[in-house]
């Protein structure tokens, strides 16, 4: 039976079983003739039918079983039968081995030539099963490890210290079976982007090399080939070349940046290399333009959003955003600057490092090695007559004093502090030696924030709340049900997918100013702000997100 006729039969079966309307089938056939794609791929791309609906029908028509690789356990001896090189080249996954017969999951069970080649290469009987191509790619990566094919080929050819290419890779989608360190590094970054990771960590430990990704703020180990440790220095050298670092220097920390392209989007990678007792460790921070949010996208409650919009319209004063590293402070500041960015406003920033390029805003990068610090940059920025300024972080007394005096001379200033809560920002500035009257007269608001994971929409379910939550969150009553994630392939079994923010706004009102002038403790200030100004703490704001079904009590308790 010809390929075109076979696809027509599958389409007719889908219509017969009520899975597809005749009009949709006709539309898909027309598109398939135009593009030459497989009919099923057209159905999925057009959103007419998911692969889980049409693949079983294709399998039935082909007379082969349909397998869901995400739900299939594969024995080690079955995996050992097919090398990573073969699995990657033929895009197949061994599923089961019994009585000398190997069942392999393939995307096209009608490719007789490929099956004959595999039978000859493996020396055993091969029987096909049908699986989603995306699941096959994911299974190869999960079971063999990222870049397993490239690592196997490199070690087969004896390139234990393969020399990295000297040119910058513009496109991450290199051929997966290309036997080069370039291919492995590209696949490593590409995998992280597709998994929504924000960081990649490459960590040497003697006889092993551990690779981890941070997804939604939590670290996950990445499956990699066991022999990757033999290519450790080659991988580090390749990353150094891409970041234009010194590949000969292995004793000192180095920092750099890489710009790469993926699917028409520019990605900015921040690289940090640290010398350890077992070799160099690498941290790659992935920054995408898609991470730039508007105020409406930050996850602010309606009252907090209204409050923040009012604050950033003020002509002068300081707004401090506080929180630990990775809590989304810079994202909040960029959202504020984007809201204020206009042709009639002069905005200057000084950062370390510049995380995102903002069109229409002049951004400065500090360089401590040549004496260009935050304090030095701030003095120069004032000569450019800015209306609005952003200081990436107040780290020392000198920077704090210049920042505060800038606000007192008619500038609106945004900055960040590393404190556990909003009231802690006051004591942090006082500990730096800033006079209480300067803090009280210049700061408009301290905003504390944290990022919490969002319940996975694919597997969310309602459950009865635990009685102990009443005391944990200090609420009068519990709702009948709260939303949790059961765990599914879409969220890697965690029950969470994506993140949102929770906030704590401490307005520097007159009562708070009086407490600052008295050098009151952060606890006193926080209590007064709640009692007199109705401040909602991070945990209380988190409770609102829980009741809305966005996150879980365990997640809010984890970050607060």
Secondary structure, 3 states (H helix, E strand, C coil): CCHHHHHHHHHHHHHHCCCCCHHHHHHHHHHHHHHCCCHHHHHHHCCCCCHHHHHHHHHHHHCCCECCHHHCCCCHHHHHHCCHHHHHHHCCEEEEEECCEEEEEECCCCCHHHHHHHHHHHCCEEEEEECCHHHHHHHHHHHHCECHHHHHHHHHCCCCCCCCCCCCCCECCCCCCCCCHHHHHHHHHHHHHHCCEEEEEEEEECCEEEEEEEECCEEEECCECHHHHHHHHHHHHHHHHHCCCCCCCCCCCEEEEEEEEECCEEEEEEEEEEEECCEEEEEEEEEEHHHCCCHHHCCCCHHHHHHHHHHHCCCCEEEEEECCCCCCHHHHHHHHHHHHCCCCCCEEEEECCCCCCCCCCEEEECEHHHCECHHHHHHHHHCCCCCEEEECCCCCHHHHHHHHHHHHCCCEEEEEECCCCCCHHHHHHHHCCCCHHHHHHHEEEEEEEEEEEEECCCCEEEECCCCCHHHHHCCCCCCCCEEEECCCHHHCCCCEEEEEEEEEEEECCHHHHHHHHCCCCHHHHHHHHHHHHCCCCHHHHHHHHHHCCCCCHHHHHHHC
